[in-house]
């Protein structure tokens, strides 16, 4: 699969986690959807993963016990591994571990 096609699929997956957060928890991640629309899904994910601290959205989903619909959880899917560096995937995983995420 070309990386361009994979990037488009990842972008759609980012929109999907926004929709799930909205529909399943009532959380409106307005800044997240704005960033994703402006920068694209991959760049938005990189910014959020590489930030020194979790985003407000991550914290809001943690409070709702829904870390499964965070960017950090999304990038754990091996399908996306070619879009991110091993360090980015590891950072995302470490953040999930620190917040008690239960990996399946």
ChimeraX attribute file (.defattr): number of C-alpha atoms within 10 A of each C-alpha:
attribute: neighborCount
match mode: 1-to-1
recipient: residues
	/A:1	5
	/A:2	6
	/A:3	11
	/A:4	10
	/A:5	10
	/A:6	16
	/A:7	18
	/A:8	14
	/A:9	15
	/A:10	21
	/A:11	20
	/A:12	15
	/A:13	15
	/A:14	26
	/A:15	18
	/A:16	13
	/A:17	19
	/A:18	23
	/A:19	18
	/A:20	15
	/A:21	22
	/A:22	14
	/A:23	11
	/A:24	12
	/A:25	14
	/A:26	11
	/A:27	16
	/A:28	16
	/A:29	18
	/A:30	12
	/A:31	11
	/A:32	21
	/A:33	19
	/A:34	12
	/A:35	15
	/A:36	20
	/A:37	14
	/A:38	11
	/A:39	14
	/A:40	19
	/A:41	23
	/A:42	21
	/A:43	17
	/A:44	20
	/A:45	26
	/A:46	19
	/A:47	14
	/A:48	19
	/A:49	23
	/A:50	14
	/A:51	11
	/A:52	8
	/A:53	11
	/A:54	15
	/A:55	14
	/A:56	12
	/A:57	20
	/A:58	21
	/A:59	16
	/A:60	17
	/A:61	19
	/A:62	18
	/A:63	10
	/A:64	13
	/A:65	14
	/A:66	17
	/A:67	21
	/A:68	17
	/A:69	20
	/A:70	21
	/A:71	24
	/A:72	25
	/A:73	18
	/A:74	20
	/A:75	24
	/A:76	16
	/A:77	10
	/A:78	9
	/A:79	11
	/A:80	17
	/A:81	13
	/A:82	11
	/A:83	18
	/A:84	15
	/A:85	11
	/A:86	11
	/A:87	11
	/A:88	21
	/A:89	23
	/A:90	16
	/A:91	16
	/A:92	24
	/A:93	18
	/A:94	14
	/A:95	17
	/A:96	21
	/A:97	12
	/A:98	8
	/A:99	12
	/A:100	12
	/A:101	17
	/A:102	9
	/A:103	10
	/A:104	3
